[in-house]
Amino acid sequence: MVTSIGQTIAVDVFFGYGVTQNSDILYWNEKYKDEMLDGAVLIGFDVHQGFLFLIADGRDDTGVYYWDDSYVFEESDDDQNVYLLVKNLSELAVSKS
């Protein structure tokens, strides 16, 4: 859930290593390296082909983000199309209660 704008995303693919090109983390990060923020790593995409990326180098902006590069959300434009999903990966953990 992109809470800042009340939108949901449906993750389609988490990238892997040594898999088909469509799912390969090295392929996608090389393809978009000139468009990514410093320290960001693409980790997957949703059904609309928006990207999930991770910043995990201890900076203030550490977290998992959604990049709406296709401007699917009404709120997205050239000035704002990156949204924080979670600051800490533990927020994504499934509760076993």
N, C-alpha and C positions, 0 to 999 in steps of 0.2 A: 504494500500500500504506500502510495506517495502521499503521506499525510498532509504535507504543506499545501496541496491543491485538491485533496480528496479524490484522487484517481487511483485505480488499481492497475496492476500489470500482471500478465500471465507469463511467467518464465517458460521459454520454449527449450532453450539449450544452455547448459553450462559447458564451457569449453574444457577440453582435455588435451593431453599431450600424446602424440603418436597415433592420432585418430584421423578420420577423414577430414579433408580440407575444410568442410563446412563447420566442423566442430573443433578445429585445431587452434589452441590458444596462441601459438607462435604465428600462425598465418594471420589471424585477425589483428594482433597487436602490431605486426609489421605493416599490414595494409593501412591501418589508421594512426600510425605513430606520429605523423605530422599534425594530426588534429587533436591528439590527446593532451591532457594536462600533464605537467611534469610529475613523475612519481605514480601515475595511474596505470593500472593493468586491466584491460578488458577481460571479463570473466564469463560472459554469456550474453544472450539476447532474448527478448520477449517475442511474442507472436507477431508484433507489429514491426519487428526488426530494430527496435530501440535497444541500446546496449546497457548492460550492467558492467560497472567497473569498480575497482577496489583501489583505495589509497591507503597504504598500510605502513608508512615509513615514520610514524610517530609525530606527524605534523598536526596542526590544529584542525585540518580538514580530513583527518583519517576517517574512513568509513566506506560504506557501500553506497553507490550512487546509480541513478538511472539517467541515461543520456537519451533524450527524445530527439534524435537526429533527423527523424522524418516528420517532426512537428505534428504528431498524432493528437496530443493534448491541445485543447483550445488555448490553454495558458502559455504554451510554448511559442517562442519567437526567436529572432536572431540574437536578442539580448539575454534570454533566459530559457534554456532547454535542458538544464542539468539539475537533478533533484536528489537530495539526500534521502536514502531509504533507512539506513541504520548507521549509528556511529560506531557500534561495537558488534562484531560477529556473534557474540553470545546472545544478542537480541533476536537472532534468527533461529536459535536452538529450539527444538520441539520439546515441550514439557512432557515428562513421563509420569505425571501424577494420575 
